């Protein structure tokens, strides 16, 4: 075969293989379609006592300039997850409390795992963590909410800036995105 034929053949093969790769990529479901989930861990200096209330607020308006304050009374527009007396509850914006089965307590962390679909598959989430006593007085919280992009960031760690000490001492919040 002439050099020109070889080049044509090579171009043809390259075209076919690119086409196949393109198809394969197109057919592969994205992590969203597979049902990605968000695991948020509030990590403490010591074992989190069960006589406090642990709140997670998630804002899904995809605007990083707005987000949950450190006062749970102001969270009407957010997804709220909380652990109280060892039980987990969830509440949609404007909704009512429901039992939540995606919560766990480990040695030094309170953790929730939420399917992104339940949050409306947001591109950006703004997250706040607050701990109160049973009377509703805040004992520890993030100084400010933080924002992350679940579609781009598989892991995110947000450290608390000032050490409060005390019985409940929130050190950091970690977010893991699983597909
Ligand atoms: Ca926001």
Backbone and ligand atoms as CSV (ligand in chain L), in Angstrom:
chain,resi,resn,atom,element,x,y,z
A,1,UNK,N,N,0.837,-1.199,0.000
A,1,UNK,CA,C,0.000,0.000,0.000
A,1,UNK,C,C,0.869,1.245,0.000
A,2,UNK,N,N,0.345,2.266,-0.626
A,2,UNK,CA,C,1.084,3.522,-0.673
A,2,UNK,C,C,0.971,4.253,0.662
A,3,UNK,N,N,1.815,5.213,0.790
A,3,UNK,CA,C,1.812,5.979,2.044
A,3,UNK,C,C,0.475,6.694,2.234
A,4,UNK,N,N,-0.100,7.134,1.082
A,4,UNK,CA,C,-1.364,7.868,1.138
A,4,UNK,C,C,-2.497,6.952,1.653
A,5,UNK,N,N,-2.471,5.676,1.179
A,5,UNK,CA,C,-3.494,4.712,1.621
A,5,UNK,C,C,-3.373,4.456,3.108
A,6,UNK,N,N,-2.125,4.285,3.552
A,6,UNK,CA,C,-1.890,4.073,4.981
A,6,UNK,C,C,-2.440,5.226,5.821
A,7,UNK,N,N,-2.168,6.429,5.349
A,7,UNK,CA,C,-2.625,7.615,6.092
A,7,UNK,C,C,-4.148,7.651,6.158
A,8,UNK,N,N,-4.778,7.269,4.999
A,8,UNK,CA,C,-6.243,7.266,4.954
A,8,UNK,C,C,-6.796,6.244,5.943
A,9,UNK,N,N,-6.150,5.049,5.928
A,9,UNK,CA,C,-6.572,3.962,6.815
A,9,UNK,C,C,-6.429,4.382,8.282
A,10,UNK,N,N,-5.311,5.027,8.559
A,10,UNK,CA,C,-5.024,5.492,9.923
A,10,UNK,C,C,-6.077,6.517,10.361
A,11,UNK,N,N,-6.387,7.434,9.450
A,11,UNK,CA,C,-7.381,8.459,9.760
A,11,UNK,C,C,-8.738,7.815,10.026
A,12,UNK,N,N,-9.048,6.789,9.226
A,12,UNK,CA,C,-10.327,6.088,9.361
A,12,UNK,C,C,-10.415,5.401,10.731
A,13,UNK,N,N,-9.336,4.683,11.078
A,13,UNK,CA,C,-9.298,3.973,12.364
A,13,UNK,C,C,-9.416,4.942,13.540
A,14,UNK,N,N,-8.704,6.045,13.411
A,14,UNK,CA,C,-8.721,7.066,14.464
A,14,UNK,C,C,-10.137,7.609,14.628
A,15,UNK,N,N,-10.769,7.832,13.469
A,15,UNK,CA,C,-12.140,8.344,13.479
A,15,UNK,C,C,-13.083,7.379,14.161
A,16,UNK,N,N,-12.937,6.075,13.836
A,16,UNK,CA,C,-13.813,5.059,14.426
A,16,UNK,C,C,-13.604,4.981,15.936
A,17,UNK,N,N,-12.314,4.957,16.343
A,17,UNK,CA,C,-12.051,4.805,17.776
A,17,UNK,C,C,-12.539,6.034,18.550
A,18,UNK,N,N,-12.381,7.224,17.975
A,18,UNK,CA,C,-12.879,8.430,18.640
A,18,UNK,C,C,-14.396,8.359,18.767
A,19,UNK,N,N,-15.010,7.851,17.701
A,19,UNK,CA,C,-16.467,7.704,17.694
A,19,UNK,C,C,-16.932,6.773,18.790
A,20,UNK,N,N,-16.209,5.632,18.922
A,20,UNK,CA,C,-16.572,4.652,19.964
A,20,UNK,C,C,-16.403,5.271,21.355
A,21,UNK,N,N,-15.265,5.984,21.544
A,21,UNK,CA,C,-15.026,6.618,22.840
A,21,UNK,C,C,-16.128,7.620,23.156
A,22,UNK,N,N,-16.511,8.352,22.119
A,22,UNK,CA,C,-17.566,9.343,22.289
A,22,UNK,C,C,-18.862,8.695,22.735
A,23,UNK,N,N,-19.196,7.569,22.097
A,23,UNK,CA,C,-20.420,6.861,22.450
A,23,UNK,C,C,-20.362,6.377,23.891
A,24,UNK,N,N,-19.200,5.771,24.226
A,24,UNK,CA,C,-19.054,5.214,25.568
A,24,UNK,C,C,-19.230,6.309,26.606
A,25,UNK,N,N,-18.649,7.473,26.303
A,25,UNK,CA,C,-18.759,8.560,27.264
A,25,UNK,C,C,-20.217,9.029,27.357
A,26,UNK,N,N,-20.853,9.048,26.184
A,26,UNK,CA,C,-22.229,9.518,26.161
A,26,UNK,C,C,-23.183,8.588,26.889
A,27,UNK,N,N,-22.904,7.286,26.796
A,27,UNK,CA,C,-23.814,6.314,27.405
A,27,UNK,C,C,-23.634,6.196,28.912
A,28,UNK,N,N,-22.426,6.570,29.366
A,28,UNK,CA,C,-22.150,6.424,30.792
A,28,UNK,C,C,-23.007,7.399,31.599
A,29,UNK,N,N,-23.796,6.890,32.526
A,29,UNK,CA,C,-24.628,7.814,33.306
A,29,UNK,C,C,-23.763,8.684,34.210
A,30,UNK,N,N,-24.155,9.928,34.370
A,30,UNK,CA,C,-23.387,10.807,35.244
A,30,UNK,C,C,-23.640,10.393,36.688
A,31,UNK,N,N,-22.815,10.887,37.612
A,31,UNK,CA,C,-22.953,10.503,39.018
A,31,UNK,C,C,-24.296,10.970,39.565
A,32,UNK,N,N,-24.835,12.029,38.953
A,32,UNK,CA,C,-26.128,12.527,39.429
A,32,UNK,C,C,-27.221,11.507,39.126
A,33,UNK,N,N,-27.164,10.972,37.899
A,33,UNK,CA,C,-28.185,10.016,37.494
A,33,UNK,C,C,-28.073,8.727,38.314
A,34,UNK,N,N,-26.867,8.423,38.756
A,34,UNK,CA,C,-26.677,7.218,39.561
A,34,UNK,C,C,-27.120,7.427,41.001
A,35,UNK,N,N,-27.467,8.658,41.357
A,35,UNK,CA,C,-27.896,8.925,42.720
A,35,UNK,C,C,-26.738,9.208,43.645
A,36,UNK,N,N,-26.040,10.299,43.411
A,36,UNK,CA,C,-24.940,10.668,44.289
A,36,UNK,C,C,-25.460,11.035,45.665
A,37,UNK,N,N,-24.579,10.944,46.652
A,37,UNK,CA,C,-24.998,11.339,48.000
A,37,UNK,C,C,-23.918,12.130,48.701
A,38,UNK,N,N,-24.383,12.921,49.646
A,38,UNK,CA,C,-23.540,13.845,50.390
A,38,UNK,C,C,-23.440,13.325,51.823
A,39,UNK,N,N,-22.221,13.090,52.299
A,39,UNK,CA,C,-22.053,12.724,53.706
A,39,UNK,C,C,-21.397,13.892,54.430
A,40,UNK,N,N,-22.111,14.440,55.402
A,40,UNK,CA,C,-21.603,15.584,56.154
A,40,UNK,C,C,-21.293,15.128,57.567
A,41,UNK,N,N,-20.046,15.318,57.987
A,41,UNK,CA,C,-19.616,14.887,59.324
A,41,UNK,C,C,-19.230,16.098,60.157
A,42,UNK,N,N,-19.864,16.232,61.314
A,42,UNK,CA,C,-19.456,17.242,62.284
A,42,UNK,C,C,-18.518,16.548,63.257
A,43,UNK,N,N,-17.261,17.002,63.285
A,43,UNK,CA,C,-16.240,16.308,64.067
A,43,UNK,C,C,-15.903,17.121,65.320
A,44,UNK,N,N,-15.931,16.445,66.448
A,44,UNK,CA,C,-15.769,17.118,67.739
A,44,UNK,C,C,-14.476,16.677,68.428
A,45,UNK,N,N,-14.064,17.465,69.409
A,45,UNK,CA,C,-12.839,17.156,70.151
A,45,UNK,C,C,-13.003,15.883,70.974
A,46,UNK,N,N,-14.234,15.609,71.400
A,46,UNK,CA,C,-14.494,14.387,72.165
A,46,UNK,C,C,-15.872,13.860,71.788
A,47,UNK,N,N,-16.245,12.746,72.368
A,47,UNK,CA,C,-17.501,12.091,72.034
A,47,UNK,C,C,-18.689,13.045,72.221
A,48,UNK,N,N,-19.533,13.227,71.188
A,48,UNK,CA,C,-20.640,14.180,71.305
A,48,UNK,C,C,-21.730,13.693,72.267
A,49,UNK,N,N,-21.957,14.421,73.372
A,49,UNK,CA,C,-22.977,14.007,74.348
A,49,UNK,C,C,-24.374,14.038,73.719
A,50,UNK,N,N,-25.223,13.073,74.090
A,50,UNK,CA,C,-26.539,12.947,73.455
A,50,UNK,C,C,-27.582,13.884,74.042
A,51,UNK,N,N,-27.249,14.630,75.098
A,51,UNK,CA,C,-28.246,15.543,75.656
A,51,UNK,C,C,-28.151,16.947,75.045
A,52,UNK,N,N,-27.419,17.055,73.931
A,52,UNK,CA,C,-27.414,18.299,73.169
A,52,UNK,C,C,-28.130,18.056,71.843
A,53,UNK,N,N,-28.429,19.139,71.117
A,53,UNK,CA,C,-29.096,19.020,69.826
A,53,UNK,C,C,-28.114,19.457,68.736
A,54,UNK,N,N,-27.959,18.591,67.736
A,54,UNK,CA,C,-26.968,18.823,66.675
A,54,UNK,C,C,-27.700,19.132,65.375
A,55,UNK,N,N,-27.474,20.321,64.850
A,55,UNK,CA,C,-28.183,20.781,63.657
A,55,UNK,C,C,-27.258,20.863,62.445
A,56,UNK,N,N,-27.789,20.456,61.296
A,56,UNK,CA,C,-27.129,20.683,60.010
A,56,UNK,C,C,-28.126,21.448,59.141
A,57,UNK,N,N,-27.739,22.606,58.630
A,57,UNK,CA,C,-28.614,23.355,57.712
A,57,UNK,C,C,-27.951,23.377,56.339
A,58,UNK,N,N,-28.748,23.074,55.305
A,58,UNK,CA,C,-28.215,23.070,53.935
A,58,UNK,C,C,-29.052,24.010,53.078
A,59,UNK,N,N,-28.377,24.999,52.520
A,59,UNK,CA,C,-29.023,25.959,51.621
A,59,UNK,C,C,-28.720,25.540,50.185
A,60,UNK,N,N,-29.761,25.417,49.361
A,60,UNK,CA,C,-29.572,24.927,47.991
A,60,UNK,C,C,-29.966,25.975,46.951
A,61,UNK,N,N,-29.955,27.263,47.323
A,61,UNK,CA,C,-30.363,28.287,46.349
A,61,UNK,C,C,-29.257,28.616,45.338
A,62,UNK,N,N,-28.103,27.956,45.478
A,62,UNK,CA,C,-26.961,28.096,44.558
A,62,UNK,C,C,-26.419,29.525,44.515
A,63,UNK,N,N,-26.607,30.256,45.584
A,63,UNK,CA,C,-26.043,31.594,45.719
A,63,UNK,C,C,-25.152,31.600,46.958
A,64,UNK,N,N,-23.827,31.683,46.736
A,64,UNK,CA,C,-22.892,31.587,47.866
A,64,UNK,C,C,-22.930,32.829,48.757
A,65,UNK,N,N,-23.584,33.887,48.281
A,65,UNK,CA,C,-23.643,35.118,49.073
A,65,UNK,C,C,-24.686,35.041,50.184
A,66,UNK,N,N,-25.556,34.027,50.098
A,66,UNK,CA,C,-26.548,33.843,51.150
A,66,UNK,C,C,-26.358,32.459,51.749
A,67,UNK,N,N,-26.694,32.326,53.027
A,67,UNK,CA,C,-26.571,31.011,53.656
A,67,UNK,C,C,-27.105,31.036,55.065
A,68,UNK,N,N,-27.172,29.850,55.682
A,68,UNK,CA,C,-27.762,29.751,57.012
A,68,UNK,C,C,-26.935,30.497,58.062
A,69,UNK,N,N,-27.615,31.267,58.886
A,69,UNK,CA,C,-26.962,31.916,60.025
A,69,UNK,C,C,-26.711,30.855,61.097
A,70,UNK,N,N,-26.190,31.277,62.224
A,70,UNK,CA,C,-25.951,30.316,63.312
A,70,UNK,C,C,-27.154,30.211,64.242
A,71,UNK,N,N,-28.290,30.776,63.816
A,71,UNK,CA,C,-29.516,30.711,64.622
A,71,UNK,C,C,-30.562,29.835,63.932
A,72,UNK,N,N,-30.809,28.615,64.449
A,72,UNK,CA,C,-31.772,27.708,63.804
A,72,UNK,C,C,-33.170,28.302,63.644
A,73,UNK,N,N,-33.528,29.321,64.444
A,73,UNK,CA,C,-34.848,29.943,64.307
A,73,UNK,C,C,-34.990,30.690,62.976
A,74,UNK,N,N,-33.848,30.962,62.313
A,74,UNK,CA,C,-33.888,31.738,61.061
A,74,UNK,C,C,-33.751,30.845,59.832
A,75,UNK,N,N,-34.019,29.571,59.972
A,75,UNK,CA,C,-33.726,28.631,58.885
A,75,UNK,C,C,-34.948,28.184,58.084
A,76,UNK,N,N,-35.919,29.042,57.897
A,76,UNK,CA,C,-37.155,28.644,57.213
A,76,UNK,C,C,-36.922,28.143,55.785
A,77,UNK,N,N,-35.873,28.662,55.130
A,77,UNK,CA,C,-35.690,28.352,53.700
A,77,UNK,C,C,-34.704,27.219,53.430
A,78,UNK,N,N,-34.283,26.529,54.462
A,78,UNK,CA,C,-33.219,25.547,54.274
A,78,UNK,C,C,-33.671,24.126,54.610
A,79,UNK,N,N,-32.920,23.172,54.091
A,79,UNK,CA,C,-33.083,21.783,54.530
A,79,UNK,C,C,-32.421,21.675,55.909
A,80,UNK,N,N,-33.152,21.132,56.864
A,80,UNK,CA,C,-32.616,21.039,58.221
A,80,UNK,C,C,-32.582,19.577,58.668
A,81,UNK,N,N,-31.433,19.155,59.130
A,81,UNK,CA,C,-31.272,17.817,59.713
A,81,UNK,C,C,-30.817,18.022,61.150
A,82,UNK,N,N,-31.361,17.228,62.058
A,82,UNK,CA,C,-30.911,17.408,63.437
A,82,UNK,C,C,-30.932,16.082,64.194
A,83,UNK,N,N,-30.024,15.984,65.154
A,83,UNK,CA,C,-30.034,14.840,66.054
A,83,UNK,C,C,-30.413,15.338,67.441
A,84,UNK,N,N,-31.452,14.734,67.993
A,84,UNK,CA,C,-31.913,15.131,69.321
A,84,UNK,C,C,-32.210,13.858,70.106
A,85,UNK,N,N,-31.657,13.725,71.284
A,85,UNK,CA,C,-31.817,12.516,72.113
A,85,UNK,C,C,-31.465,11.242,71.343
A,86,UNK,N,N,-30.501,11.344,70.464
A,86,UNK,CA,C,-30.060,10.169,69.716
A,86,UNK,C,C,-30.904,9.845,68.495
A,87,UNK,N,N,-32.012,10.592,68.280
A,87,UNK,CA,C,-32.837,10.379,67.086
A,87,UNK,C,C,-32.536,11.453,66.039
A,88,UNK,N,N,-32.637,11.054,64.765
A,88,UNK,CA,C,-32.398,12.008,63.686
A,88,UNK,C,C,-33.715,12.410,63.024
A,89,UNK,N,N,-33.799,13.695,62.675
A,89,UNK,CA,C,-34.988,14.233,62.015
A,89,UNK,C,C,-34.549,15.055,60.802
A,90,UNK,N,N,-35.450,15.153,59.821
A,90,UNK,CA,C,-35.179,16.014,58.675
A,90,UNK,C,C,-36.393,16.886,58.416
A,91,UNK,N,N,-36.133,18.036,57.834
A,91,UNK,CA,C,-37.208,18.944,57.486
A,91,UNK,C,C,-36.862,19.667,56.186
A,92,UNK,N,N,-37.775,19.633,55.235
A,92,UNK,CA,C,-37.590,20.371,53.981
A,92,UNK,C,C,-37.945,21.830,54.216
A,93,UNK,N,N,-37.495,22.729,53.312
A,93,UNK,CA,C,-37.863,24.141,53.475
A,93,UNK,C,C,-39.384,24.279,53.575
A,94,UNK,N,N,-39.842,24.877,54.637
A,94,UNK,CA,C,-41.270,25.085,54.839
A,94,UNK,C,C,-42.045,23.838,55.228
A,95,UNK,N,N,-41.348,22.714,55.435
A,95,UNK,CA,C,-42.031,21.452,55.739
A,95,UNK,C,C,-42.088,21.147,57.229
A,96,UNK,N,N,-42.433,19.910,57.524
A,96,UNK,CA,C,-42.544,19.458,58.911
A,96,UNK,C,C,-41.450,18.431,59.212
A,97,UNK,N,N,-41.178,18.249,60.500
A,97,UNK,CA,C,-40.182,17.259,60.916
A,97,UNK,C,C,-40.582,15.857,60.483
A,98,UNK,N,N,-39.609,15.116,59.981
A,98,UNK,CA,C,-39.808,13.700,59.677
A,98,UNK,C,C,-38.620,12.940,60.230
A,99,UNK,N,N,-38.830,11.672,60.539
A,99,UNK,CA,C,-37.692,10.865,60.962
A,99,UNK,C,C,-36.706,10.729,59.810
A,100,UNK,N,N,-35.428,10.722,60.144
A,100,UNK,CA,C,-34.372,10.632,59.142
A,100,UNK,C,C,-33.522,9.397,59.442
A,101,UNK,N,N,-33.358,8.558,58.436
A,101,UNK,CA,C,-32.653,7.295,58.673
A,101,UNK,C,C,-31.177,7.362,58.277
A,102,UNK,N,N,-30.729,8.514,57.745
A,102,UNK,CA,C,-29.357,8.604,57.237
A,102,UNK,C,C,-28.354,9.150,58.235
A,103,UNK,N,N,-28.670,9.108,59.524
A,103,UNK,CA,C,-27.767,9.675,60.517
A,103,UNK,C,C,-27.040,8.620,61.326
A,104,UNK,N,N,-25.808,8.931,61.726
A,104,UNK,CA,C,-25.054,8.041,62.618
A,104,UNK,C,C,-24.220,8.882,63.586
A,105,UNK,N,N,-23.895,8.285,64.705
A,105,UNK,CA,C,-22.977,8.910,65.665
A,105,UNK,C,C,-21.796,7.978,65.822
A,106,UNK,N,N,-20.599,8.502,65.643
A,106,UNK,CA,C,-19.399,7.693,65.844
A,106,UNK,C,C,-18.681,8.207,67.092
A,107,UNK,N,N,-17.472,7.735,67.320
A,107,UNK,CA,C,-16.706,8.117,68.514
A,107,UNK,C,C,-16.678,9.626,68.742
A,108,UNK,N,N,-16.367,10.379,67.688
A,108,UNK,CA,C,-16.224,11.825,67.875
A,108,UNK,C,C,-16.936,12.621,66.784
A,109,UNK,N,N,-17.937,12.012,66.143
A,109,UNK,CA,C,-18.608,12.725,65.053
A,109,UNK,C,C,-20.098,12.422,65.008
A,110,UNK,N,N,-20.845,13.408,64.535
A,110,UNK,CA,C,-22.249,13.217,64.177
A,110,UNK,C,C,-22.303,13.377,62.657
A,111,UNK,N,N,-22.930,12.400,62.002
A,111,UNK,CA,C,-22.813,12.319,60.549
A,111,UNK,C,C,-24.187,12.116,59.903
A,112,UNK,N,N,-24.422,12.806,58.793
A,112,UNK,CA,C,-25.641,12.553,58.015
A,112,UNK,C,C,-25.264,12.256,56.572
A,113,UNK,N,N,-26.008,11.348,55.943
A,113,UNK,CA,C,-25.815,11.034,54.531
A,113,UNK,C,C,-27.132,11.300,53.800
A,114,UNK,N,N,-27.080,12.243,52.863
A,114,UNK,CA,C,-28.287,12.712,52.181
A,114,UNK,C,C,-28.151,12.497,50.676
A,115,UNK,N,N,-29.109,11.812,50.036
A,115,UNK,CA,C,-29.071,11.705,48.579
A,115,UNK,C,C,-29.206,13.095,47.951
A,116,UNK,N,N,-28.347,13.410,46.978
A,116,UNK,CA,C,-28.405,14.730,46.347
A,116,UNK,C,C,-29.747,14.974,45.670
A,117,UNK,N,N,-30.367,13.893,45.234
A,117,UNK,CA,C,-31.666,14.012,44.594
A,117,UNK,C,C,-32.694,14.632,45.556
A,118,UNK,N,N,-32.584,14.272,46.834
A,118,UNK,CA,C,-33.526,14.811,47.822
A,118,UNK,C,C,-33.363,16.310,48.008
A,119,UNK,N,N,-32.156,16.793,47.696
A,119,UNK,CA,C,-31.892,18.228,47.827
A,119,UNK,C,C,-32.170,18.968,46.522
A,120,UNK,N,N,-32.612,18.241,45.498
A,120,UNK,CA,C,-32.867,18.852,44.202
A,120,UNK,C,C,-31.618,18.945,43.333
A,121,UNK,N,N,-30.602,18.117,43.641
A,121,UNK,CA,C,-29.352,18.078,42.885
A,121,UNK,C,C,-28.738,19.466,42.668
A,122,UNK,N,N,-28.497,20.193,43.742
A,122,UNK,CA,C,-27.943,21.544,43.599
A,122,UNK,C,C,-26.475,21.516,43.150
A,123,UNK,N,N,-26.080,22.552,42.395
A,123,UNK,CA,C,-24.674,22.655,41.990
A,123,UNK,C,C,-23.825,23.206,43.122
A,124,UNK,N,N,-24.458,23.993,43.978
A,124,UNK,CA,C,-23.756,24.581,45.128
A,124,UNK,C,C,-24.596,24.341,46.375
A,125,UNK,N,N,-23.924,23.983,47.483
A,125,UNK,CA,C,-24.636,23.910,48.762
A,125,UNK,C,C,-23.912,24.806,49.769
A,126,UNK,N,N,-24.685,25.497,50.587
A,126,UNK,CA,C,-24.139,26.297,51.689
A,126,UNK,C,C,-24.529,25.580,52.977
A,127,UNK,N,N,-23.522,25.272,53.796
A,127,UNK,CA,C,-23.748,24.394,54.954
A,127,UNK,C,C,-23.374,25.087,56.263
A,128,UNK,N,N,-24.243,24.928,57.258
A,128,UNK,CA,C,-23.969,25.430,58.610
A,128,UNK,C,C,-24.216,24.305,59.607
A,129,UNK,N,N,-23.406,24.242,60.648
A,129,UNK,CA,C,-23.591,23.264,61.726
A,129,UNK,C,C,-23.675,24.029,63.048
A,130,UNK,N,N,-24.702,23.708,63.831
A,130,UNK,CA,C,-24.907,24.363,65.124
A,130,UNK,C,C,-25.238,23.300,66.171
A,131,UNK,N,N,-24.706,23.475,67.368
A,131,UNK,CA,C,-25.077,22.608,68.491
A,131,UNK,C,C,-25.725,23.481,69.551
A,132,UNK,N,N,-26.896,23.058,70.033
A,132,UNK,CA,C,-27.540,23.796,71.118
A,132,UNK,C,C,-27.757,22.858,72.309
A,133,UNK,N,N,-28.046,23.458,73.464
A,133,UNK,CA,C,-28.485,22.619,74.581
A,133,UNK,C,C,-29.972,22.356,74.405
A,134,UNK,N,N,-30.573,21.588,75.317
A,134,UNK,CA,C,-31.967,21.193,75.124
A,134,UNK,C,C,-32.913,22.397,75.213
A,135,UNK,N,N,-32.455,23.503,75.794
A,135,UNK,CA,C,-33.281,24.704,75.888
A,135,UNK,C,C,-33.140,25.591,74.655
A,136,UNK,N,N,-32.270,25.205,73.718
A,136,UNK,CA,C,-32.114,25.982,72.491
A,136,UNK,C,C,-30.981,26.992,72.525
A,137,UNK,N,N,-30.218,27.028,73.598
A,137,UNK,CA,C,-29.076,27.945,73.656
A,137,UNK,C,C,-27.904,27.362,72.863
A,138,UNK,N,N,-27.308,28.164,71.985
A,138,UNK,CA,C,-26.195,27.688,71.173
A,138,UNK,C,C,-24.968,27.440,72.041
A,139,UNK,N,N,-24.385,26.252,71.909
A,139,UNK,CA,C,-23.154,25.961,72.645
A,139,UNK,C,C,-21.934,25.930,71.728
A,140,UNK,N,N,-22.147,25.625,70.437
A,140,UNK,CA,C,-21.040,25.727,69.484
A,140,UNK,C,C,-21.612,25.764,68.067
A,141,UNK,N,N,-20.868,26.388,67.167
A,141,UNK,CA,C,-21.315,26.486,65.774
A,141,UNK,C,C,-20.148,26.890,64.896
A,142,UNK,N,N,-20.311,26.758,63.591
A,142,UNK,CA,C,-19.330,27.319,62.667
A,142,UNK,C,C,-19.476,28.834,62.732
A,143,UNK,N,N,-18.364,29.570,62.650
A,143,UNK,CA,C,-18.461,31.020,62.709
A,143,UNK,C,C,-19.219,31.552,61.484
A,144,UNK,N,N,-19.143,30.809,60.364
A,144,UNK,CA,C,-19.882,31.188,59.167
A,144,UNK,C,C,-20.180,29.919,58.386
A,145,UNK,N,N,-21.275,29.948,57.626
A,145,UNK,CA,C,-21.554,28.806,56.751
A,145,UNK,C,C,-20.455,28.690,55.700
A,146,UNK,N,N,-20.290,27.514,55.115
A,146,UNK,CA,C,-19.333,27.371,54.017
A,146,UNK,C,C,-20.072,26.824,52.802
A,147,UNK,N,N,-19.468,27.056,51.633
A,147,UNK,CA,C,-20.102,26.664,50.374
A,147,UNK,C,C,-19.206,25.680,49.637
A,148,UNK,N,N,-19.807,24.714,48.973
A,148,UNK,CA,C,-19.038,23.783,48.144
A,148,UNK,C,C,-19.876,23.333,46.958
A,149,UNK,N,N,-19.183,22.790,45.951
A,149,UNK,CA,C,-19.838,22.313,44.735
A,149,UNK,C,C,-19.761,20.796,44.682
A,150,UNK,N,N,-20.876,20.104,45.000
A,150,UNK,CA,C,-20.843,18.635,45.051
A,150,UNK,C,C,-20.446,17.982,43.728
A,151,UNK,N,N,-20.732,18.650,42.596
A,151,UNK,CA,C,-20.399,18.048,41.308
A,151,UNK,C,C,-18.914,18.118,40.986
A,152,UNK,N,N,-18.196,19.036,41.624
A,152,UNK,CA,C,-16.781,19.246,41.309
A,152,UNK,C,C,-15.854,18.840,42.448
A,153,UNK,N,N,-16.340,18.958,43.696
A,153,UNK,CA,C,-15.487,18.671,44.843
A,153,UNK,C,C,-15.952,17.373,45.502
A,154,UNK,N,N,-15.085,16.370,45.511
A,154,UNK,CA,C,-15.452,15.079,46.109
A,154,UNK,C,C,-15.265,15.091,47.608
A,155,UNK,N,N,-14.408,15.965,48.100
A,155,UNK,CA,C,-14.156,16.043,49.537
A,155,UNK,C,C,-13.891,17.494,49.909
A,156,UNK,N,N,-14.453,17.880,51.030
A,156,UNK,CA,C,-14.282,19.262,51.474
A,156,UNK,C,C,-14.199,19.257,52.989
A,157,UNK,N,N,-13.231,19.957,53.526
A,157,UNK,CA,C,-13.089,20.033,54.974
A,157,UNK,C,C,-13.063,21.495,55.390
A,158,UNK,N,N,-13.901,21.826,56.334
A,158,UNK,CA,C,-13.997,23.207,56.790
A,158,UNK,C,C,-13.715,23.249,58.284
A,159,UNK,N,N,-12.611,23.873,58.662
A,159,UNK,CA,C,-12.221,23.885,60.074
A,159,UNK,C,C,-12.866,25.053,60.797
A,160,UNK,N,N,-13.184,24.798,62.041
A,160,UNK,CA,C,-13.708,25.874,62.863
A,160,UNK,C,C,-12.538,26.757,63.245
A,161,UNK,N,N,-12.730,28.079,63.179
A,161,UNK,CA,C,-11.582,28.960,63.352
A,161,UNK,C,C,-11.174,29.147,64.817
A,162,UNK,N,N,-12.128,29.331,65.698
A,162,UNK,CA,C,-11.741,29.550,67.095
A,162,UNK,C,C,-12.113,28.340,67.956
A,163,UNK,N,N,-11.224,28.024,68.867
A,163,UNK,CA,C,-11.462,26.868,69.737
A,163,UNK,C,C,-12.284,27.304,70.939
A,164,UNK,N,N,-13.470,26.726,71.057
A,164,UNK,CA,C,-14.349,27.142,72.149
A,164,UNK,C,C,-14.076,26.335,73.412
A,165,UNK,N,N,-13.564,25.110,73.236
A,165,UNK,CA,C,-13.404,24.240,74.402
A,165,UNK,C,C,-14.761,23.790,74.899
A,166,UNK,N,N,-14.850,23.455,76.157
A,166,UNK,CA,C,-16.134,23.051,76.721
A,166,UNK,C,C,-16.468,21.607,76.410
A,167,UNK,N,N,-17.657,21.189,76.852
A,167,UNK,CA,C,-18.055,19.790,76.721
A,167,UNK,C,C,-18.289,19.417,75.261
A,168,UNK,N,N,-18.813,20.382,74.489
A,168,UNK,CA,C,-19.035,20.155,73.064
A,168,UNK,C,C,-18.142,21.115,72.294
A,169,UNK,N,N,-17.132,20.584,71.638
A,169,UNK,CA,C,-16.171,21.432,70.928
A,169,UNK,C,C,-16.076,20.978,69.470
A,170,UNK,N,N,-16.775,21.711,68.608
A,170,UNK,CA,C,-16.776,21.403,67.183
A,170,UNK,C,C,-15.427,21.789,66.570
A,171,UNK,N,N,-14.741,20.815,65.986
A,171,UNK,CA,C,-13.422,21.085,65.400
A,171,UNK,C,C,-13.510,21.415,63.914
A,172,UNK,N,N,-14.276,20.598,63.182
A,172,UNK,CA,C,-14.390,20.838,61.745
A,172,UNK,C,C,-15.590,20.085,61.186
A,173,UNK,N,N,-15.950,20.460,59.971
A,173,UNK,CA,C,-17.022,19.769,59.263
A,173,UNK,C,C,-16.446,19.245,57.954
A,174,UNK,N,N,-16.654,17.956,57.704
A,174,UNK,CA,C,-16.158,17.347,56.474
A,174,UNK,C,C,-17.335,16.935,55.600
A,175,UNK,N,N,-17.175,17.146,54.297
A,175,UNK,CA,C,-18.209,16.738,53.353
A,175,UNK,C,C,-17.586,15.802,52.328
A,176,UNK,N,N,-18.216,14.641,52.163
A,176,UNK,CA,C,-17.739,13.694,51.164
A,176,UNK,C,C,-18.860,13.459,50.160
A,177,UNK,N,N,-18.520,13.487,48.879
A,177,UNK,CA,C,-19.515,13.252,47.837
A,177,UNK,C,C,-19.248,11.887,47.223
A,178,UNK,N,N,-20.253,11.026,47.272
A,178,UNK,CA,C,-20.104,9.690,46.684
A,178,UNK,C,C,-21.070,9.539,45.533
A,179,UNK,N,N,-20.638,8.842,44.488
A,179,UNK,CA,C,-21.533,8.631,43.357
A,179,UNK,C,C,-22.163,7.259,43.458
L,1,CA,CA,CA,-27.115,30.436,49.413
